[in-house]
Amino acid sequence: MKKNVLFILFNLFTIMVMAQTKGRFEVHDLGSFKLHVYYTNDALGDASYIIEGRDALVTMEQPLFKDNVAEFDEYLSKLGKPVEKRITDYHVGGTGSHDIVMAEGMPAFTKGEVYGGMMQGFGKMFGDALTDMPTGNVSEVAFGSTQTWAGVPFEFRHGAASDFPGASILIGDKVYYTHWTPAASHVSNLQISSRAAIDAEIAEAEKSVGTGAVLFIGGHGGAAGRDAVEFKIAYLKKMKELLNANATAQAFVAAMKQAYPGLPGEAGLDNLAAALYK
């Protein structure tokens, strides 16, 4: 686990200079509610969300960097509705003194050695650019339960078995949230850090498409359609096939490049292979 945290910090450091100061919003009208997606463009590639019901709002995964917190809060205030709940699932963020909800087990995990060590590393790396850590009360939501906030149902499910103990959340039967937004690109060693993680991510992706959701969102990446999930499933199954067919990391990387020529994220294949061929 400690090695995985070091991998995360190293990779984030290498992309830090690519981060933009400001983010952008997009809005999806889903009939009974709206989904506001905030692409932070921060060094971590995080995304934040606002679920807008008729009379109230719910936020998810609020930003971690001060510039983004200010931009997000300004946008939130302009919607002119009270915030009924603030959900912190995988990513602790700038919720200030507001009360938050987390999936069961996540509050303890964020204070543990792995997550706590990661946050300390971020503090050293980004310094004053990070917002202050939350001080509000935290309540836990049981897995398998459905909570209705802002008139919208939030169904809390277990996330991928290989990931942090956060939840996958089905929102209004139309939006499926999990840690990583599916995308037509190579996965990184931050998402797939072992061979067991491949099966776990396939199972989670197949579970998500079975819900009938039309949008798929994550703490990294923003919003995507069903086609991105279907690509991810086929891609991970192909990865398993190529792992079994190639005895070395170098041969695996070459095979992946041949199978998916020009696919974004190719530069990260060496780190991915190093994790899978330990």
GIGI-V712561 format. One line per field, one symbol per residue. ss: DSSP state (H for helix, E for strand, C for the rest). Layout:
ss = ???
This chain:
ss = CHHHHHHHHHHHHHHHHHCCCCCEEEEEECCCCEEEEEECCCCCCEEEEEEECCCEEEEECCCCEHHHHHHHHHHHHHCCCEEEEEECCCCCCCCCCCCEEEECCHHHHHCCHHHHHHHHHHHHHHHHHECCCCCCCEEEECCCCEEEECCEEEEEEECCCCCCCCEEEEECCCEEEEEECCCCCCCCCCCCCCHHHHHHHHHHHHHHHCCCCCEEEEEECEEECHHHHHHHHHHHHHHHHHHHHCCCHHHHHHHHHHHCCCCCCHHHHHHHHHHHCC
